[in-house]
Amino acid sequence: MSDLADVRWVVLINHEEQFGLHPADAQMPAGWREAGFDGTEGECIAYVDRHWTDMRPLSLRLTMDASAAERTTPGDRAANGGDSYGR
């Protein structure tokens, strides 16, 4: 078994904006791309902690945002500075 303390890691991100760590010298898994950061395992974990602040996949966030916008009534928009026609 190799010593993982000497392994350089790369931070990866997928199409759902989920992050992962992968050994820098290994072939990148399908569906992932580099997020622009590499370092020790601890440095990469710290990077992910700073940048992955919403654990929901991108598709879920977009669906939830669209649902929230659809639930907004004209009266809600008027109360927030728009008129009752949503302008």
Secondary structure, 3 states (H helix, E strand, C coil): CCCHHHCCEEEEEECCCCEEEEECCCCCCCCEEEEEEEECHHHHHHHHHHHCCCCCCHHHHHHHHHHHHHHCCHHHHHHCCCCCCCC
